[in-house]
Amino acid sequence: MQELIRRVVVWAQARQLERGQGVIEYALIVGLVSIVLAGVLATAGTGWINAVTAEVTDALS
């Protein structure tokens, strides 16, 4: 019986580690996407953003 309890505890601990790993992976993906978006916006400049904003405003008017 103690062996069964030990195995359940080990299994539960492994599941906790997997959840933590998943959270870290999502955080890394969000960070990478943020860096890429910042690079794209810095490269495109504010002129592109202003043009898109003006087009949307004109379409809504």
N, C-alpha and C positions, 0 to 999 in steps of 0.2 A: 504494500500500500504506500509506503514511504517513497518507493521508487516512482510510482505513478504521480504522486504529488510533486516530486522533484522535477519530473519531466514536464508537467503542466506549468510549473513555475518557470522553467527554462524556456519553454515555448512562448509564454506570455512576455517574458523579457525580450525575446527575439522579435516579437511583433511590435513592441514599443520602439525598438531600434529602427525597424523598417519604417514606421510612421515618421520618426524624426528625420530619417534619410529623405523621405518624400518631401517633407517641408523644406529641407535644405535645397533639394533639387529645384523646387518651385521658386524659391528665393533667388537662386542663381539664374534661372531663366528670366525672371522679372528684371533682375539687374542687367543682364545682357541685352534684353530688349530696350531697356532705358538708355543704355550706352549707345546702342545703334541708332535709336531715335534722336538722341542728342546730336550725334554725328551727322545724321541726315539733315536735321534742321540747321545745324551750323554751316553745313556745306551749301544748302539751298538758299540760305539767307532769308532775311525778313521780306524781301520783295515778293517771293513766291507765296508766302503766307498772306501778305496783304492782297495779292491778286486773287487768291482763292476766297478770302473773306469778302472782297468786293463782289465777286461773282455770286456768292451765296446771298449777299445782301440785295443785289439787283434782282435775283431770281425770286426772292421773298417779297419784294416791293411791288 
